[in-house]
């Protein structure tokens, strides 16, 4: 990361929470769709929506662990059992948001065989269940996680060393009376 230009380093550090949330989302997207298609193409061929719900539930469990320990690792403000209950409640609402476009595609719009070709059915399933549903649920979950599940920023100590760190021996303290040049990205962040 030190090879990246300073403005890009600053942006990555400033937006690391949403970047991490997106990476967790990408990982759980793969888990969700892997489980969904494995079930849809084998044991639940006639129960596509059920297969999707199972895929989403497996992804939610992975999402809780990754979100708590990585994406929102410094946020908190609640006891763990309360936090977990809220996480699964918000995720349950997310499941409903995620499943709704697939359900509408299949049952309201009739985009399933024999009414449409198998190829059209597969494309409609993927677009409604894996793109539209996932995007709607992800936006809702990011907002709800920060609002209710992990409401307090810096509630837990950050035990990790961030890729962008400042050598404290080279930075004058605020009480030292030395002028700070303003060329350091940390200085620019404090000034804005």
C-alpha positions as CSV (number, residue, x, y, z in Angstrom):
1,X,0.0,0.0,0.0
2,X,2.9,2.4,0.6
3,X,3.6,2.3,-3.2
4,X,0.2,3.9,-3.9
5,X,0.0,7.7,-4.2
6,X,-0.7,9.5,-0.9
7,X,-4.2,10.7,-2.0
8,X,-5.2,7.2,-2.8
9,X,-3.8,5.8,0.4
10,X,-5.7,8.5,2.3
11,X,-9.0,7.6,0.5
12,X,-8.5,3.9,1.1
13,X,-7.8,4.5,4.8
14,X,-10.7,6.9,5.1
15,X,-13.2,4.5,3.5
16,X,-11.8,1.2,4.7
17,X,-15.0,0.3,6.5
18,X,-17.2,0.4,3.4
19,X,-14.4,-1.3,1.3
20,X,-14.2,-4.1,3.8
21,X,-18.0,-4.3,3.9
22,X,-17.9,-4.6,0.1
23,X,-15.3,-7.4,0.2
24,X,-17.3,-9.3,2.8
25,X,-20.3,-8.8,0.5
26,X,-18.4,-10.2,-2.4
27,X,-17.3,-13.2,-0.4
28,X,-20.8,-13.9,0.8
29,X,-22.1,-13.3,-2.7
30,X,-19.9,-16.3,-3.8
31,X,-21.0,-18.4,-0.9
32,X,-24.7,-17.5,-1.5
33,X,-24.6,-18.3,-5.2
34,X,-22.4,-21.4,-4.8
35,X,-24.9,-22.9,-2.3
36,X,-27.9,-21.7,-4.3
37,X,-26.8,-23.2,-7.6
38,X,-25.5,-26.4,-5.9
39,X,-29.0,-27.0,-4.4
40,X,-31.0,-25.6,-7.4
41,X,-29.2,-27.9,-9.8
42,X,-29.3,-31.0,-7.6
43,X,-31.7,-31.7,-4.7
44,X,-34.0,-28.6,-4.9
45,X,-34.7,-28.4,-8.6
46,X,-38.4,-27.7,-8.1
47,X,-37.8,-25.4,-5.1
48,X,-35.6,-22.6,-6.4
49,X,-36.8,-20.0,-3.9
50,X,-36.1,-22.4,-1.0
51,X,-32.7,-23.1,-2.4
52,X,-32.0,-19.4,-2.6
53,X,-33.2,-18.9,1.1
54,X,-30.8,-21.6,2.2
55,X,-27.9,-20.1,0.2
56,X,-28.6,-16.7,1.8
57,X,-28.8,-18.1,5.3
58,X,-25.4,-19.8,4.9
59,X,-24.0,-16.5,3.6
60,X,-25.5,-14.6,6.6
61,X,-23.7,-16.8,9.1
62,X,-20.4,-16.2,7.3
63,X,-21.3,-12.5,7.0
64,X,-21.7,-12.1,10.8
65,X,-18.3,-13.6,11.5
66,X,-16.6,-11.5,8.8
67,X,-18.5,-8.3,9.7
68,X,-17.9,-8.5,13.4
69,X,-14.2,-9.5,13.2
70,X,-13.1,-7.5,10.1
71,X,-15.5,-4.9,8.5
72,X,-16.8,-3.4,11.8
73,X,-14.1,-4.7,14.1
74,X,-13.7,-1.3,15.9
75,X,-17.5,-0.6,16.1
76,X,-19.8,-2.0,18.8
77,X,-21.7,-0.5,21.7
78,X,-23.8,-3.5,22.5
79,X,-23.3,-6.8,24.4
80,X,-22.4,-9.6,22.0
81,X,-25.6,-11.5,22.3
82,X,-27.7,-8.3,21.7
83,X,-25.4,-7.4,18.8
84,X,-25.8,-11.0,17.3
85,X,-29.6,-10.9,17.7
86,X,-29.8,-7.5,16.0
87,X,-27.4,-8.7,13.2
88,X,-29.6,-11.7,12.5
89,X,-32.8,-9.6,12.7
90,X,-31.4,-7.1,10.2
91,X,-30.1,-10.0,8.1
92,X,-33.5,-11.6,8.2
93,X,-35.0,-8.4,6.8
94,X,-32.2,-8.4,4.2
95,X,-33.3,-12.0,3.2
96,X,-36.8,-10.7,2.6
97,X,-35.4,-7.8,0.5
98,X,-33.0,-10.2,-1.3
99,X,-35.7,-12.8,-2.1
100,X,-38.5,-10.4,-3.2
101,X,-37.2,-9.8,-6.7
102,X,-36.7,-13.5,-7.3
103,X,-40.2,-14.3,-6.0
104,X,-41.7,-11.5,-8.2
105,X,-39.8,-12.8,-11.2
106,X,-41.0,-16.4,-10.7
107,X,-44.5,-16.0,-9.4
108,X,-45.8,-12.6,-10.5
109,X,-44.1,-12.2,-13.9
110,X,-44.1,-16.0,-14.6
111,X,-40.4,-16.1,-15.8
112,X,-40.1,-19.8,-15.4
113,X,-40.4,-22.9,-17.7
114,X,-42.7,-23.8,-19.4
115,X,-43.8,-20.2,-19.9
116,X,-40.3,-19.1,-21.0
117,X,-37.2,-20.9,-22.2
118,X,-34.8,-22.5,-19.8
119,X,-32.2,-19.9,-20.7
120,X,-34.5,-17.0,-20.1
121,X,-35.5,-18.6,-16.7
122,X,-31.8,-18.9,-15.7
123,X,-31.0,-15.3,-16.7
124,X,-34.1,-14.0,-14.9
125,X,-33.2,-16.0,-11.8
126,X,-29.7,-14.7,-11.7
127,X,-30.6,-11.0,-12.4
128,X,-33.5,-10.9,-10.0
129,X,-32.0,-13.1,-7.2
130,X,-28.3,-12.4,-7.5
131,X,-28.0,-8.9,-8.8
132,X,-31.2,-6.9,-8.0
133,X,-32.0,-8.6,-4.7
134,X,-28.4,-8.6,-3.5
135,X,-27.9,-4.9,-4.3
136,X,-31.1,-3.9,-2.5
137,X,-30.3,-6.0,0.5
138,X,-26.6,-4.8,0.6
139,X,-27.6,-1.2,0.7
140,X,-30.1,-1.8,3.4
141,X,-27.8,-3.9,5.5
142,X,-24.9,-1.5,5.4
143,X,-27.1,1.3,6.6
144,X,-28.8,-0.9,9.3
145,X,-25.5,-2.4,10.5
146,X,-24.0,1.0,11.2
147,X,-27.3,2.4,12.6
148,X,-28.4,-0.4,14.9
149,X,-26.1,-3.4,15.1
150,X,-22.6,-1.7,15.4
151,X,-23.7,1.9,16.3
152,X,-20.7,3.2,18.1
153,X,-17.5,3.9,16.2
154,X,-14.3,3.1,18.0
155,X,-16.2,1.2,20.7
156,X,-13.6,-1.6,20.6
157,X,-9.9,-1.0,20.5
158,X,-8.2,-1.5,17.1
159,X,-5.6,-4.1,17.8
160,X,-4.5,-4.3,14.2
161,X,-1.7,-2.1,12.7
162,X,-3.1,-0.1,9.8
163,X,-1.2,-0.1,6.6
164,X,-1.1,3.7,6.8
165,X,0.7,4.5,10.0
166,X,2.7,7.5,11.1
167,X,6.1,7.2,12.8
168,X,5.3,9.0,16.0
169,X,9.0,9.8,16.6
170,X,8.9,12.1,13.4
171,X,5.6,13.8,14.2
172,X,5.8,16.7,16.6
173,X,3.3,16.6,19.4
174,X,0.6,19.2,19.6
175,X,2.2,20.7,22.7
176,X,5.7,20.8,21.4
177,X,5.2,24.3,19.8
178,X,6.7,23.0,16.5
179,X,4.8,23.9,13.3
180,X,3.5,20.9,11.3
181,X,4.0,21.3,7.6
182,X,0.7,19.9,6.5
183,X,2.2,17.6,3.9
184,X,1.4,14.5,5.8
185,X,-2.0,12.8,4.9
186,X,-2.9,12.6,8.6
187,X,-2.4,16.4,8.9
188,X,-4.6,17.0,5.9
189,X,-7.4,14.8,7.3
190,X,-7.4,16.7,10.6
191,X,-7.4,20.1,8.8
192,X,-10.5,19.2,6.8
